[in-house]
Every structure is written in structure tokens, then in C-alpha cells.
Amino acid sequence: MNRAHLFILTALLTVVGLAVFAYKAAVLGFPLLPEAESKVWTVQARFSIEAGRQAVKAVLQIPNGQPGYSILDDNFVSRGYGLTLGEEEDGGNREARWAIRQASGRQTLYYRAVVYADEGRGLTDTPPPPVPPVLVEPFQTAFDSLVAQVRQESADTVTFTAAVLRRLGRRETDETAELLMGPGRAAARRAQLAVQLLAAIGVPARVAYGLPMEERRRQARFRPWLEVFDEGRWLAFDPATGDEGWPEDLLIWWRGQRPLIQVQGARNPEVQISVQSDAVAAMEVAERRAELRDSRLVEFSLFGLPIQTQAVYGVMLLIPIGALLMVLLRNVVGIKTFGTFTPILVALAFRETRLLWGIVLFTLVVSLGLGLRFYLEKLRLLLVPRLAAVLTLVVLLMAAISVLSHRLGLETGLSVALFPLVILTMAIERLSIVWEERGGLEAVQEGLGSLLVAALSYLVMSLDAVEHLVFIFPELLLVLLAAILLLGRYRGFRLLELVRFRALSRE
């Protein structure tokens, strides 16, 4: 494989890995830190009615796909009532419809929703053509006159809407607006009248009722807002001021002319709205956001596996991290170790034993096993029987250490059983061969190097942020693979070799 081929491959792996990572982090909102939390709001509607021993039907408007917010979860409490959910045929609002054959006395129903801020959401529905109102005189004449005056003072839909709202909201207004508005200056009335005035010039509009998402509010009140459809998009206006734009803290609850509640067979309906902010794990919100966007990344990810399997892969995905450290420390730094996988698997065992006790137990088992291995050498056994004998002795050593530590009250010694048996056996065999062929110093260097690499790998792999990133964003392992491939072509001096041969550089 030539160098250009390698560079193209590593570039492709890096681009794919970072692209998927960026999409999941920036678009779906997957958290970059394990302790990351997202702010959510719990909104509760307490709906009470007075029933009189007859059939009762009740309809409550509830949130549905609003700009700036998405629903993480919602539930209902309506004991004894049948519940159906639906949408209006004309307005697209989401409704909760309760019904019961017979009820008496005060009845209380609950709707609770957990919502979170979602900047990616927006309005995508297309409204029906507007229908101008038909009024009786003198209201029709006043209506037509006001439309003509405002149209003369504006240039497009935005300026027309702003001019209408400002004119209807003035205290010292003209007689035309005063006649159409009637008594009072309610923002909802101004918004409803603005919808009719916009319909007269062929512009669709509607009134939206929003709930301020404040930190804690037991008696929240709805605020009317005006939505205007212009050039394929919805624009928002404050009926009180005529200013354009959505407020940052407004959850649109429902739209249109229908009331918040409709009741048949009962009287005195009351609705109390409360809002409370809270924090949940950011990953829970990210999964819901991916579901709302019909993204398959969560469905075909590790989160789709059983919990037990997820726990296994949570450890397995850390092995490439240790492999990268092994490549760096061996090929770039020049540390000698027992093979390639021994330090990595020992580092995984350190995750259970902890570093200090892990080093002590590993050194103890390997030292005792090495002594027994030298004794077996005198018996001149063949390779396979010798390895089987060493494996058996390692098991007996581990059992003896566990029993002895338990008797001494050192419960940490019981974790020696977490070390991989085969790895310990092969480490002892490799250490003995190096000792015989290249001397004790070389064997000690490889043993200490293996412990050093295992300790460093443990320190990196035990970081919560690292474990979180490789599990949530396994595509980052493609970037890690690209780095390993590039390091595989490194032919330069190792750092320890520069120290070793520094005398030659002075000549």
C-alpha cells in the first residue's frame, strides 16, 4: 500500500467519524460530558368541573409540536373517565377528550407534560385560504375603512400587521378602531381583530395562546400571540406592541378561536396551569429529539441493545483507547512490554482492582509464578504441558492469595480473581523466556514497561469522559483507527533511543 493510499484512507475515516460525531452532537444534541443535563419544564393543567349525575364530555386543548419546544413526555390522570387523543380537523390543535357515563360532584382531571427547549423545531403547516368576515352595519363600513387606511400606510404584510396592532392598541385611537374593538383593550381581542383585517387583504393569520416558561409559577396565565403566514413562512407578532418575533420563553399551547376547555353535562369549569423547571440527563432529551426527527442513529446504535450487552460494550469500546496508547508508548516513546495485548487487558483488570492494589497483586502473582516456572524448567517439559502446568499454578496462587487476604481482613485481595488467567500465564512464560535468553535486566525492563503502560492505560480508560464519549459516539473510533494507521508508518527514532544514543549526536 503506497503512502497516497494510506493518506486517502485515513482522511476518509476521519471525515466520516467526525461528520457523524458533529451531527449527533450539534443537531441531535448528544451530550459531550457524562454529567451533562438539560433543562426541562414540567407543565401541569388541573381541570376541574362540577357534574350533576349525568353523562359528561370534556375537551382540553394540549400542546402539539410548537416552535422552540418539544414534548419529552406527557401523561393524564383521569380516574373513571375514558380518554381519547385527537387533532382538530381545521386548526391542527391536539385535544384531550374525556367522557364518562355518569358523574356527580366536583371532578378533577390532570394533564402533565415535560417539555424541553428545541431550537430546531419550527412551523411547517400551510394554512387554508383566509375568509374575510361579513359584518353588519356600521361595523362593515368601519372595518373596510380601517383596512384601507392601514393599507395606505404600509408597504407589505409585515408593516401592515405591525401598523394594525399599533393602531388597535393606542389609547387615543380614532373612532373606527374604537368601534371595532369595543370596550376594553385586551390583547386577545386585538389579535383576533388583526386576523380578520389580514383576511381582508388575503393574508392567512391566526391567534396562538402561549404559556410563559418561568422557573416556578403555580398560577400561570396564557398570553395571546399573532401568527401571520407570509411568503411560505409563519411570522409572529406581539399583539400588545406590534413587535415581530417569538419570545424566548413562550410555549404555544393552542391556536385558533376555540376555547381552552369545552364541557358538556357539567358546569363551572376551571383550569389551573402550573410550571416548574427541572433538570434531566441530556441523553434522555437527545434520544427524544432523534425520535422526533425520525433519525435512525439511535435505533441502530448501542442504545438499541439489551442493557447487559450495553454494559459489555461499554468496556470493549475502551480497548482501542488502550491500543492507541500502546502504539504511542511502544513505537514513538520506545517502552518495552510483554506483547501487545497484555498491558491493555491488565489495565481493564485495574478498573476493578484499582491501580495501587492492581499493581501489587499483579506483581505478586507474576513473581511467584516466575519462580515456579523456573522450577518447571528443570523438569524439561514440552511447551503445551508446561503452559498447562503454569496455568494451574496461577489458579492455585490466585486462590491462595484470596484466602490469605480474606483471613487478614484485606478484602481487596479478593479482586485478584479479576485478572485474566491466560494473560497472567502468558506473561509469566514470556518473562521467563526473556530472562533466559536476554538476561534478568531485560526481563525486568519489560515487566516494568508493561506495568507502566497498563497503569497509563487504566488512568485514561477510567476517565468518565472517555468512557462516555466512546459509548455515545463510537464513530470516534474511526478517527482513532486513522491515527493508528498513520502511526503504523512511523519509521523514525523512538524517544528513548534519542536518549540512549545522545552521545553519538555530539560527535
C-alpha positions in Angstrom: 0.0 0.0 0.0 1.6 3.3 -1.1 1.6 6.4 1.0 -1.1 8.2 -1.0 -3.5 5.3 -0.5 -2.9 5.4 3.3 -3.5 9.1 3.5 -6.7 8.8 1.5 -7.9 6.0 3.7 -7.1 7.8 7.0 -8.7 11.1 5.7 -11.9 9.2 4.7 -12.1 7.5 8.2 -11.5 10.9 9.9 -14.1 12.7 7.8 -16.8 10.0 8.3 -16.1 9.7 12.0 -16.1 13.5 12.7 -19.2 14.1 10.4 -21.3 11.6 12.3 -20.0 12.9 15.6 -20.8 16.5 14.6 -24.3 15.6 13.5 -25.1 13.7 16.8 -23.6 16.5 18.9 -24.8 19.6 17.1 -28.1 18.5 15.6 -29.4 15.8 17.9 -27.8 17.3 21.0 -26.0 14.2 22.2 -24.1 15.3 25.4 -20.3 15.6 25.3 -20.0 15.1 29.1 -21.4 12.3 31.2 -22.8 14.6 33.8 -24.4 16.9 31.2 -28.0 17.9 32.0 -30.7 19.5 30.0 -33.3 22.0 31.4 -36.9 20.8 31.2 -40.1 22.2 32.4 -43.0 20.3 33.9 -46.3 21.8 32.9 -49.5 20.7 34.7 -53.0 21.6 33.8 -55.5 20.9 36.7 -59.0 20.7 35.1 -62.0 20.7 37.4 -65.8 20.7 36.7 -69.0 20.3 38.6 -71.0 17.3 37.4 -74.7 16.7 38.1 -75.4 12.9 37.9 -75.3 12.7 34.1 -73.0 11.9 31.2 -70.1 14.3 30.9 -67.9 15.2 28.0 -64.8 17.5 28.3 -62.3 18.7 25.8 -59.0 20.3 26.8 -56.5 21.8 24.3 -53.0 20.5 24.8 -49.6 21.4 23.3 -48.6 19.9 19.9 -45.4 20.5 18.0 -44.7 24.1 18.9 -41.8 26.2 17.7 -38.9 26.3 20.2 -40.1 23.5 22.4 -40.8 19.7 22.1 -42.6 17.3 24.4 -40.4 14.8 26.2 -43.2 13.0 27.8 -46.9 13.6 28.8 -49.5 11.8 30.8 -53.0 12.1 32.0 -54.8 11.4 35.3 -58.5 10.8 34.8 -59.8 8.1 37.1 -63.0 6.6 35.8 -63.0 8.6 32.6 -62.4 7.4 29.1 -59.7 9.3 27.3 -59.0 9.7 23.6 -56.5 12.0 21.9 -57.0 13.7 18.6 -56.4 16.7 16.5 -58.8 19.3 15.2 -59.6 18.9 11.5 -59.4 22.7 10.8 -56.9 24.0 13.3 -54.5 21.1 13.9 -54.6 21.6 17.6 -54.1 18.5 19.8 -57.0 17.7 22.1 -57.6 15.5 25.1 -61.2 14.3 25.1 -62.6 12.8 28.3 -66.0 11.1 28.7 -67.9 9.3 31.4 -71.4 7.8 31.5 -72.4 9.4 34.8 -70.6 11.6 37.3 -71.6 13.8 40.2 -69.9 16.3 42.4 -66.6 18.0 41.8 -64.5 16.2 39.2 -60.7 16.9 38.8 -58.7 15.8 35.8 -55.0 16.3 35.2 -52.7 16.7 32.2 -49.0 16.8 32.8 -46.2 17.4 30.2 -42.4 17.5 30.3 -41.1 19.8 27.6 -37.6 20.9 26.7 -36.2 23.7 24.5 -35.7 22.6 20.9 -34.4 25.4 18.7 -34.6 23.2 15.6 -38.3 22.9 15.6 -40.4 25.3 13.6 -43.8 25.7 12.0 -44.3 23.8 8.7 -48.1 23.7 8.2 -49.8 25.5 5.3 -52.9 27.4 6.3 -56.2 27.4 4.3 -57.1 30.5 2.3 -58.4 33.2 4.5 -62.1 34.1 4.5 -62.9 37.9 5.1 -65.6 38.5 7.7 -69.1 39.7 6.8 -70.3 42.2 9.4 -73.5 44.2 9.9 -73.5 47.9 9.5 -72.0 50.2 10.7 -69.2 47.6 11.6 -68.6 46.6 8.0 -68.1 50.2 6.9 -65.7 50.8 9.8 -63.9 47.6 9.0 -63.4 48.4 5.3 -62.3 52.0 6.2 -59.7 50.8 8.7 -58.3 48.2 6.2 -58.0 51.0 3.5 -56.3 53.4 5.9 -53.7 50.9 7.2 -53.0 49.5 3.7 -52.2 53.1 2.6 -49.8 53.4 5.5 -47.9 50.1 4.9 -45.8 48.5 2.2 -46.1 44.8 2.8 -47.5 42.1 5.1 -45.1 42.8 7.9 -45.6 46.5 8.0 -49.4 46.1 7.6 -49.6 43.8 10.6 -47.4 46.0 12.8 -49.5 49.1 11.8 -52.7 47.3 12.6 -51.6 46.2 16.0 -50.2 49.5 16.9 -53.3 51.3 15.8 -55.6 49.0 17.7 -53.5 49.3 20.9 -53.5 53.0 21.2 -55.3 54.6 24.0 -56.1 57.7 22.0 -57.4 55.9 18.9 -59.8 57.0 16.2 -63.5 56.3 16.2 -63.1 53.5 13.6 -60.8 51.4 15.7 -62.8 52.2 18.8 -66.0 50.9 17.2 -64.4 47.6 16.1 -62.5 47.0 19.3 -65.4 47.5 21.6 -64.9 48.1 25.3 -61.5 47.2 26.8 -58.1 46.8 25.2 -57.5 43.1 25.7 -54.5 41.7 23.8 -56.6 38.7 22.7 -59.2 40.9 21.2 -56.6 42.9 19.3 -55.1 39.7 17.9 -58.5 38.3 16.8 -59.4 41.6 15.1 -56.0 41.7 13.4 -56.7 38.2 12.0 -59.9 39.5 10.4 -58.2 42.6 9.0 -55.4 40.5 7.5 -58.0 38.1 5.9 -59.5 41.2 4.1 -56.2 41.6 2.2 -55.8 37.8 1.6 -53.2 37.1 4.2 -53.7 34.0 6.5 -53.3 34.6 10.2 -54.3 33.1 13.5 -54.2 33.7 17.2 -51.8 31.5 19.2 -52.0 31.2 23.0 -48.7 30.6 24.8 -47.6 29.8 28.3 -44.6 31.7 29.7 -42.0 29.1 30.8 -40.8 30.7 34.0 -38.8 29.0 36.7 -41.7 28.3 39.1 -45.2 29.5 38.7 -48.2 28.0 40.3 -50.8 30.2 38.5 -49.5 30.7 35.0 -51.6 32.7 32.5 -51.8 32.3 28.8 -50.5 35.1 26.5 -52.1 35.6 23.1 -49.8 35.9 20.1 -50.4 36.6 16.5 -49.1 34.3 13.7 -49.1 35.6 10.2 -48.3 33.5 7.1 -46.2 35.4 4.6 -44.1 34.1 1.7 -44.3 30.4 2.8 -43.4 31.0 6.5 -45.0 31.9 9.7 -44.2 35.2 11.3 -45.0 36.1 14.9 -46.2 39.4 16.4 -46.8 40.6 19.9 -50.4 41.9 19.9 -49.6 44.3 22.7 -46.7 46.1 21.0 -46.8 45.0 17.3 -43.2 43.9 17.6 -42.2 40.9 15.3 -40.5 37.7 16.6 -41.1 34.9 19.1 -40.3 35.5 22.8 -37.7 33.1 24.2 -39.8 31.7 27.0 -43.2 31.1 25.4 -44.7 27.6 24.9 -47.6 27.8 22.4 -50.4 25.7 23.9 -53.1 26.0 21.2 -54.2 28.1 18.3 -57.4 29.4 16.8 -60.8 30.6 18.0 -61.7 27.5 20.1 -61.6 28.0 23.9 -59.1 26.2 26.1 -61.8 23.9 27.5 -65.2 22.7 26.3 -67.7 20.9 28.6 -71.0 19.1 28.1 -73.0 17.8 31.0 -71.2 19.8 33.7 -70.7 23.4 34.8 -68.2 25.7 36.4 -65.1 24.5 34.5 -61.8 25.7 35.9 -58.3 25.2 34.7 -55.2 25.9 36.8 -51.8 25.9 35.0 -48.5 25.5 36.9 -45.0 25.5 35.6 -41.8 24.1 37.3 -38.3 23.8 35.8 -36.1 20.8 36.4 -33.0 19.1 35.0 -32.7 15.6 33.5 -30.0 13.7 31.8 -29.1 15.3 28.5 -29.0 11.9 26.8 -32.7 11.3 27.5 -33.6 14.5 25.8 -31.3 13.7 22.9 -32.9 10.4 22.3 -36.3 12.0 22.2 -35.1 14.7 19.8 -33.7 12.0 17.5 -37.1 10.2 17.6 -38.9 13.4 16.7 -36.6 13.9 13.7 -37.1 10.3 12.6 -33.4 9.7 12.9 -32.2 6.1 12.8 -28.9 6.8 14.5 -30.4 5.9 18.0 -32.3 2.9 16.7 -29.2 1.5 15.1 -26.9 2.4 17.9 -25.7 0.7 21.1 -28.8 2.0 22.9 -30.9 -0.5 20.9 -29.0 -3.4 22.5 -30.1 -5.1 25.8 -28.8 -3.4 29.0 -26.5 -6.3 29.8 -25.0 -6.2 26.3 -24.6 -2.4 26.5 -22.5 -2.9 29.7 -20.2 -5.3 27.9 -19.6 -2.9 25.0 -19.1 -0.1 27.4 -15.9 -1.9 28.4 -15.0 -3.3 25.0 -15.0 0.1 23.3 -12.3 1.2 25.7 -9.8 -1.4 24.3 -9.0 0.7 21.2 -8.1 3.6 23.5 -5.6 1.3 25.2 -4.3 0.1 21.9 -3.6 3.7 20.7 -1.7 4.3 23.9 0.2 1.1 23.4 1.2 2.2 19.8 2.4 5.6 21.1 4.4 4.2 24.0 6.0 1.4 22.1 6.6 2.9 18.6 7.1 6.5 19.5 8.4 6.5 23.1 10.1 3.1 22.9 8.8 1.4 26.1 9.3 -2.4 26.1 6.3 -4.5 27.1 5.1 -8.1 27.2 3.4 -8.3 23.8 0.6 -6.0 22.6 -2.5 -7.0 24.4 -1.2 -7.9 27.9 -0.9 -4.3 29.2 -4.3 -3.4 27.8 -6.1 -6.4 29.4 -4.3 -5.8 32.7 -5.4 -2.2 32.6 -9.0 -3.4 32.2 -8.5 -5.6 35.3 -7.2 -2.5 37.1 -10.6 -0.9 36.6 -12.0 -3.4 39.2 -9.0 -3.8 41.5 -7.9 -0.1 41.4 -4.5 1.0 40.4 -2.4 0.5 43.5 -3.8 -2.8 44.6 -3.8 -4.0 41.0 -0.1 -3.3 40.6 0.7 -5.1 43.9 -1.4 -8.2 43.1 -0.1 -8.4 39.5 3.5 -8.1 40.7 2.9 -10.7 43.4 1.3 -13.3 41.1 3.8 -12.8 38.3 6.8 -13.0 40.7 5.6 -16.2 42.4 4.6 -17.7 39.1 8.0 -16.9 37.6 9.7 -18.8 40.5 7.5 -21.8 39.9 8.1 -21.5 36.2 11.9 -21.8 36.8 11.3 -24.9 38.8 9.3 -26.5 36.0 12.2 -25.7 33.6 14.3 -28.3 35.4 11.7 -30.9 34.6 12.3 -30.3 30.8 8.6 -30.4 29.9 7.2 -29.8 26.4 5.6 -26.4 25.6 1.9 -27.2 25.9 2.2 -29.3 29.1 4.4 -26.6 30.6 1.8 -23.9 29.8 -0.9 -26.0 31.3 1.1 -26.5 34.4 1.8 -22.8 34.8 -1.9 -22.1 34.3 -2.8 -24.5 37.0 -0.2 -23.0 39.4 -1.5 -19.5 38.6 -5.0 -20.5 39.6 -3.8 -22.0 42.8 -1.7 -18.9 43.6 -4.7 -16.6 43.0 -6.9 -18.8 45.2 -4.3 -18.8 47.9 -3.8 -15.0 47.8 -7.6 -14.6 48.0 -8.0 -16.9 51.0 -5.0 -15.4 52.8 -6.1 -11.8 52.3 -9.6 -12.6 53.4 -8.2 -14.1 56.6 -6.1 -11.0 57.2 -9.1 -8.7 56.6 -7.8 -7.4 53.3 -10.9 -7.7 51.2 -9.2 -6.0 48.2 -7.1 -9.1 47.8 -10.2 -11.0 46.6 -10.1 -8.9 43.4 -7.1 -10.9 42.2 -9.6 -13.2 40.6 -10.4 -10.4 38.1 -7.0 -10.7 36.4 -7.2 -12.7 33.1 -5.8 -16.1 33.7 -4.4 -16.7 30.2 -2.8 -13.3 30.2 -1.0 -13.9 33.5 0.1 -17.3 32.3 1.5 -16.0 29.0 3.2 -13.0 30.8 4.9 -15.5 33.2 6.0 -17.7 30.2 7.2 -14.7 28.2 9.1 -13.2 31.2 10.9 -16.5 31.9 11.9 -16.9 28.2 13.3 -13.3 28.1 15.1 -13.9 31.4 16.8 -17.0 30.0 17.6 -15.5 26.5 18.5 -11.9 27.3 19.0 -11.7 31.0 17.2 -10.6 34.1 17.7 -6.9 33.4 15.8 -7.1 30.1 13.0 -9.1 31.7 12.6 -6.6 34.5 12.5 -3.8 32.0 9.7 -5.5 30.0 7.9 -6.2 33.2 8.1 -2.6 34.5 7.2 -1.3 31.0 4.1 -3.5 30.9 3.0 -2.2 34.3 3.7 1.4 33.2 1.6 1.0 30.0 -1.1 -0.8 31.9 -1.2 2.0 34.6 -1.3 4.8 32.0 -4.0 3.0 30.0 -6.0 2.5 33.2 -5.8 6.2 34.0 -7.1 7.2 30.6 -9.7 4.5 30.3 -11.0 5.1 33.8 -11.9 8.7 32.9 -15.7 9.1 32.9 -15.5 11.5 29.9 -13.6 9.0 27.8 -15.9 6.1 28.6 -18.9 8.4 27.9 -17.5 9.6 24.5 -16.6 6.2 23.1 -20.0 4.8 24.1 -22.2 7.7 22.9 -20.0 8.5 19.9 -18.5 5.1 18.8 -17.8 6.7 15.4 -14.8 8.5 17.1 -13.1 5.1 17.0 -12.8 5.6 13.2 -10.7 8.7 13.9 -8.7 6.7 16.4 -8.2 4.0 13.8 -6.9 6.6 11.3 -4.4 7.8 13.9 -3.2 4.2 14.5 -2.8 3.6 10.7 -0.7 6.8 10.4 1.5 5.8 13.4 1.9 2.4 11.7 4.1 4.0 9.1 6.3 5.8 11.6 9.9 4.9 10.9 11.8 7.5 13.0 13.8 7.2 16.2 11.9 6.5 19.4 12.3 9.0 22.2 14.1 6.6 24.5 16.5 5.8 21.6 17.3 9.5 21.3 18.3 9.5 25.0 20.2 6.2 24.6 22.3 7.4 21.6 22.6 11.1 22.6 26.4 10.6 22.8 26.5 10.0 19.0 24.7 13.2 18.3 27.5 15.2 20.0 30.2 13.8 17.7 
